Amino acid sequence: DKSRIQGFGSFSPAAAAPPECPEGHVLQFWAARPGKCDRCSKQISEGEIVMDCRRCNYYVCHICCPHSKSQDSTSVWGAISSLPFYVLD
């Protein structure tokens, strides 16, 4: 029915998707090594908390991926499937 308001209270899968690297791996919280954010090139200090993909050596700063948005969206499966890569680092 086109007379109804569309989108109000609807679920949007894209909005609920966990943050991912360009290869589609779910990003995980990580204490970074010194370097640069792979999105905005901001300098990252040793131990700064970032969203990280160990498989791709890819991480983004808290400005590009705010922790408040990413905390609820990090999946258990993403954490488990990435575990071998984090153990190796």
N, C-alpha and C positions, 0 to 999 in steps of 0.2 A: 504494500500500500504506500504509494508515493506521498500521500498527505501526512504521513507520520514523520516525526523528527528522526533523521538518520544520524547514527553515530552516538547518540546520547546513551551512556552507560554500556556501550558495546565493548567487547574484548578485542584488542588489537594485538595479534601475535607479534608484529614487528616491534611494538613498544615493550613487550615482555621478553624479547630476545636477549640472551646474555651477551656481554661485549665479546667480540672476537677479533683475532688478528686478520690480516688480509687473506690468509690461507683458510680461514674458517674455524680455527681452533679456539676454544673458549679461553678467555684471559683469566688469570688467577692473581690474587694478591701476592706480591713479592717484595722483598727488601732488595732494592736495586744495587748494582755496582755503579760506579760513576760513569756517566755517559750523557746521551741526549734522548729526549722523547722522540719516538719515531713518527709522531704526527706533527708536532709544532717546533721541534728542535730545542726545546727548553733544556738547559743544563740540569742534570739529575745528580744529586749528591749520593755518596755511599750510604746505604741503609734507608734511603727515602722509599716510602711505600708507593709502588706503582702497580698497574695491571699489566701482567706479563705473560708471554708465551715463550716457554723455554725451547720448544721444538724449533721455532723460527728465530730465536734471539730477538724478539720484538717486545718492546714495552712502551706504555704511554703514561704520562704524568697525571696527577690528580686534576689538573685543569681540563685536559682532553677527555678524561674518563673519571668524573667525580665519584668518590667512594660511596656517597649516599645512594647513587643510582646503581652502582655495580654490586654493592653488598647483597642486595636482595636477589640479584639476577645470576650470581655465580652458581652453577649447578654442581650437584654432588658428582654426577657422572663426569663433568668436565674436570673436576679436581682429581678423581680417581684415574681417568684415562691419561692425564698429564703427569701423574706421579713419577713414573720412571724418568722423565726428562728433568724433573726438579731434583730427584735424588742424585742424578749424575752431575748436576751443576755444583 
